[in-house]
Amino acid sequence: MPRTKMDYERVELLKSAPKEKVVPILPELLEWLQDMNWPIAKDIEDVVAKYEEYLLPHLLAVSKTTDGSWKYFLLHGLINRLSNKNLSELKPELLRMRFKPTKDEVQEELNEIIDELLSRIE
């Protein structure tokens, strides 16, 4: 796991780590995507994106938080990169966020990206 926002050395190790080492730490790696302005965030997103078939429960857990900016960064980045098949698994939650948004989701103005994502899977 990276220790700081500049820990490129550990990110490089993650890039070549076997699946058995990465899948169990996906929730912790998603935490590094809370702010895509952090220097290593994009590299971690690239690592995590390789394991999209394991992400659904962790992405749903984030959607239940009150961290609107984290949701914003995930929707515009990692979730936007998901295959349509995996994205369709998130459809019920995307519809909830679109039509019954929480206060933090309204503040982050997620409607446009959610509409784009939903249009891919309708």
Secondary structure as UniProt FT lines:
FT   TURN            5..6
FT   HELIX           8..16
FT   HELIX           19..22
FT   HELIX           23..25
FT   HELIX           26..31
FT   TURN            32..33
FT   TURN            36..37
FT   TURN            39..40
FT   HELIX           41..49
FT   TURN            50..51
FT   HELIX           52..54
FT   HELIX           56..63
FT   HELIX           68..76
FT   HELIX           78..81
FT   HELIX           84..89
FT   HELIX           91..99
FT   HELIX           103..107
FT   TURN            108..109
FT   HELIX           111..121
//
